[in-house]
């Protein structure tokens, strides 16, 4: 005869063996039965008021329940609770542990039952139940660290008695496996974006992110191999060892969250959500941000980034170190914060005299964004490089010009430039006016070479872009 399980409405549940009443649950086990049982293969003690071997009782109950889809499903469904932890939803079967059935080692018998029709029916019913609740992973009771970690990957976890985990693992991944696979999928689906493809506002945002990352690297991380790099992506933001991948449309809060994870990888090996390591890293990020904001060097760099110098790393923008003496004309006092995009002048040995175009990075950001179509970096270099060549060509003519109307000497150059670059023709005329305005000083200085330096955003320095030799008689 098969073992049988009954839903008994009486408070005290009973044990029968071969249709003979043995005892009430409270006299047999510590925790109450949820069901009443009529078991066939359990040996009783001589008085026939209790079982002879406890493990025989547990084995018979486990096998009976796992091959009785309806009662066991009811047992699970009735005690499935939705709860919240730190604002995150999770499910638990903690109430099961109040009953004898909730403390049994089901994991020890499921291998023998796999493939048997009643057990497989039970698994289907449980799978449908969990799916209806959008539960995506399983872990053991009191593993609260798994709740935010799974939630961070877009899932919901169920906490079950430890000896039921393997059974639920038949239909759900364990929490750490779910997270691992989700991270792999996230990385696989995310598209890394080259900076050359980004808009100027996005570059400014990521310039600030990278500045904070650099500060944290120097302050907290001693192994340069673990230094954090910030990478723009299209996809879900995430962190790995030495990398923070941030979706270009995400706000700064997401970056702060992910860089705390990356800092945790570097300092502690790991820092899952809500863990002590993660909390420590969030504190370090906050302290680093406050210290950076009050640092003169970093406040200068931050201001320069906001003005469009998105790779700012110098307090003072360097020009070639081969000059012992440099004379500037038309250069504003705040050029370190807000650099002119172009310098044109004369070189004489180790001396240099340059004139600054009065069009600065701030103008790039705020003044005439329509002349810099996206992606930004490409359009920027498409503008400054031909301007540098034009500046050299114009100054090469003007430095020799002896007439009364210098603008006539460069009229054809300006007209040709306007034909080729109509979007920025006004910059060409501004540059001509600037050079002509300081032409007397340039002629007095003399020189043997005309040079033009662009502000190179990527290198954060002035770089020689065009030149031409001069022969003075």
Secondary structure, DSSP 8 states (H G I E B T S, - for coil): ---EEE---SSS-EEEETTEEEEEGGGT-SSB-SSEEEESS--B-TTSSSBS-HHHHHHHHHHHHHT-HHHHHHHHHHH-EEEEETTEEEEE-GGGGGBGGGGS-GGGTHHHHTT-HHHHHHHHHHHHHHHHTT--EEEETT-THHHHHHHHTT--EEEE-GGGHHHHTTTSEEHHHHHHHHHHHHHHH-EE--GGGS-HHHHHHHHHHHHHHHHHHHHH---GGG--EEEEEES--EEETTEEEEETTS-HHHHHHHHHHHHHHHHHS---TTSHHHHHHHHHHHHHHHHHHH-HHHHHHHHHHHTT-TT---SS----TT-SEEEEES--TTTTTS-BSEEEEEEETTEEEEEE-S-BHHIIIII-GGGS-SSHHHHHHHHHHHHHHHHHHHHHHHTT--SS-HHHHTHHHHHHHHHH-GGGHHHHHHHHHHHHHTHHHHHHH--SEEEEEEEETTTTEEEEEEEEE----
